[in-house]
Every structure is written in structure tokens, then in C-alpha cells.
Amino acid sequence: MFHVKLHGHDAMARGADEKLVSRRIKLPKRVVEKPLRQVTRRLVMALFVLCLTVLIVWLDRDGYHDNANDQVDLLDCVYYATVTLSTTGYGDIVPYSDSARLVNILLITPLRVLFLIILVGTTLEVLTERTREEWRLNRWRNTLRDHTVVVGFGTKGRSALQTLLATGLSKEQVVIVDPSAKVIDMANAEGLTGVVGDATRSDVLLRAELQKARQVVIATQRDDTAVLVTLTARQLNRGAKIVAAVREEENAPLLRQSGADAVITSASAAGRLLGLSVLSPSAGTVMEDLIQQGSGLDLIERPVNRSEVGKSVRDTDDLVVSVLRGHRLLAYDDAHASPLQLTDRLITIVRASPRSSPPQTLGPAE
């Protein structure tokens, strides 16, 4: 039975909530001060400026004139400082001595400017933050090249990304695409850039700069979504390596026809690993170790060294599993696998080393 539906209504059938998700880019957040602490700090600074102004006026109170009673007491000093700093200026209390006027010019005027800066600090900070974020976004777009786009940040997407990161891939070279804003927020918390939106839409993938990506990992929850994402991604980028996961094995050929370079059937792969573990728990443990990059044994793909050219597969230092020659994958015991050629690539089993960076790794079969 064919399970994939390629109808235009498919995206509409995902519910109103997904339609309302804003399709935007979220860069990893920098550590900033909490809003309550920011407000408290500004209030303390404003009160300090006010108290300092009151003290200055009080010390030179004889140089001020009050139109009401010709005397300036502490309350009048507080009143004058308040209306002066707020630029209200009723004019009922004025400095008339030379010293008071000089103090207003040299001290109270700068304090008034500082007080206004503190009052509008929140607005200025918002504008500055917006400008900074816009600059970061433009810089990110201009410098991003040959990156990895992960569509779907569920269990499969996370596992695939963990494998890539274990081989030395930088988080700055990863973009997550997911329709859930909460998932993208979690990715941001881990230092990853995220794009909120439906990856079947070309404008969402363009926000992820997929047209400049080197590789794309498609780990969506549904097979029909995976097909649509693969078609869109291949249309935007003809040269990128696309690896997709499907639940049903019968949908794998359609993924390949849609442009996927490799298709992993998650349900079948898990079932095979379960069956192997029943027959031999130790063999299942070894297989689990092989697909978990960065610990124990790793399954990697590397080019043939010049010193290995002309040798037999069994004469190499590594444990060779297969030989990739052009588009042919030859088993280690295939008669055509030996002697090795310079253009060959070897699938080998090696001891895992921390932060190793082989030319290419085989991701988890999930």
C-alpha cells in the first residue's frame, strides 16, 4: 500500500497552529541581564542622580530664590531637583546667585542629561539590541557557507547531529529547521541557529541558506513530509548531499527518486538491530557502538593513502569493510576490490579518538 500523499493540501492539513508559526531565523541568544534586574538597576541609578542633585542644591540653597516665601528648605530642594531633572521647569524656584547658576551649568545640567538617558535607557537598549541582532543576522548570512541543515530536531535529528558534532563539525556550521518555536528555542539554548517554519516551503529553506549548504539531514516525523522537503531541497541545491529518514521501507525508493542521496529506514533499522540483539546481545552491542560516533569503535569513510595504492585490502593498517570505487560499493572480500586505486574510498572500522575529523563519517542508521 502506498503511504505517501503528494497533494497540495498536505501542508494545510497540519492544523491552524502550524500556520500561525512565524517563519523566522533565531540565532543563539547571548547571555543578557534579566528584565527585572535591569529595571531595578535603572531605578537605583535614577534615585542616586536625584539624591545627588538634591544634595548639590541643598548645599547652595542660599543662592536660590523661591517666589512663594523667599526661603528654600529641604522639600524645596527635592522639588527643584525633581522638576529640573524631568525638564518640567515651572520657574517658581530659580538660581539667582553666580555660584548657583555656575553649579547648574557645570553639574546639574549634565546630571539632567544622565537622568534622561537612564529614563529612556530601556528604549535605547531595545533599539540597540535590534540593530545588533540585525547586524548579527546579516553577518551570519554573508559568512555562512558549506554548512549543514538539519530538518526536524526530534530524536532522529538530534542523534544525527550528535554524530556530526562528534566528528568535529562546528555548531556555527549547523542550521536547524523545525515548525515548533519551542524546539528552536531549545536548539538556541544549545548554541545552534534555528529557523521556525514548514520546511516544505522554499522560503523557509532559503532562510536557512540551504542553497549554500553542503549537506542536508531530513529527519521529519512523516514520510510524506520528508518527500516534499527532499523535492524542495533538491530544487534549491543541486549539489548538496541529502540524507533522509523514512519510517516505512516501501517509501524509500520515492525518497531516492525525489533527490535523496541516501535513505535510512528508521523502523526497519531498529527492527534489524533488535533481531540481531536477540540472536547475539554482544553483536548488538558492537553494532550500537559502531553507529555511536566518538566512543569505542567508529565506522568511517576515508580516501586511500598513496602508500596503500596497489595493495590488497587486507594489507592496509585499518580494518576495511568495503571499498567505494566510483559509484560501486565493493565488499572487502570482493575479487575486484584489490588492488586499491588512488581514487578509491575505504569504509573502515577504527578506534574512536576524541574530536577526530575524518573526511566523511557514516551517520547512525536510525
C-alpha positions, 0 to 999 in steps of 0.5 A: 500500500502506498503511504505517501500523499503528494497533494497540495493540501498536505501542508494545510492539513497540519492544523491552524497552529502550524500556520500561525508559526512565524517563519523566522531565523533565531540565532543563539541568544547571548547571555543578557541581564534579566528584565527585572534586574535591569529595571531595578538597576535603572531605578537605583541609578535614577534615585542616586542622580536625584539624591545627588542633585538634591544634595548639590542644591541643598548645599547652595540653597542660599543662592536660590530664590523661591517666589512663594516665601523667599526661603528654600528648605529641604522639600524645596530642594527635592522639588527643584531637583525633581522638576529640573531633572524631568525638564518640567521647569515651572520657574517658581524656584530659580538660581539667582546667585553666580555660584548657583547658576555656575553649579547648574551649568557645570553639574546639574545640567549634565546630571539632567542629561544622565537622568534622561538617558537612564529614563529612556535607557530601556528604549535605547537598549531595545533599539540597540539590541535590534540593530545588533541582532540585525547586524548579527543576522546579516553577518551570519548570512554573508559568512555562512557557507558549506554548512549543514541543515538539519530538518526536524530536531526530534530524536532522529535529528538530534542523534544525527547531529550528535554524530556530526558534532562528534566528528568535529563539525562546528555548531556555527556550521549547523542550521536547524529547521523545525515548525515548533518555536519551542524546539528552536528555542531549545536548539538556541539554548544549545548554541545552534541557529534555528529557523521556525517554519514548514520546511516544505516551503522554499522560503523557509529553506532559503532562510536557512541558506540551504542553497549554500549548504553542503549537506542536508539531514531530513529527519521529519516525523512523516514520510510524506513530509520528508518527500516534499522537503527532499523535492524542495531541497533538491530544487534549491541545491543541486549539489548538496548531499541529502540524507533522509529518514523514512519510517516505512521501507516501501517509501524509500525508493520515492525518497531516492527518486525525489533527490535523496542521496541516501535513505535510512529506514528508521523502523526497519533499522531498529527492527534489524538491530533488535533481531540481531540483539536477540540472536547475539546481545554482544553483536548488538552491542558492537553494532550500537557502538559502531553507529555511536560516533566518538566512543569505542569503535567508529565506522568511517569513510576515508580516501586511500593513502598513496602508500596503500595504492596497489595493495590488497585490502587486507594489507592496509593498517585499518580494518576495511569493510568495503571499498567505494570505487566510483559509484560501486560499493565493493565488499572487502572480500570482493575479487575486484576490490584489490588492488586499491586505486588512488581514487578509491574510498575505504569504509573502515572500522577504527578506534574512536579518538576524541574530536577526530575529523575524518573526511566523511563519517557514516551517520547512525542508521536510525 
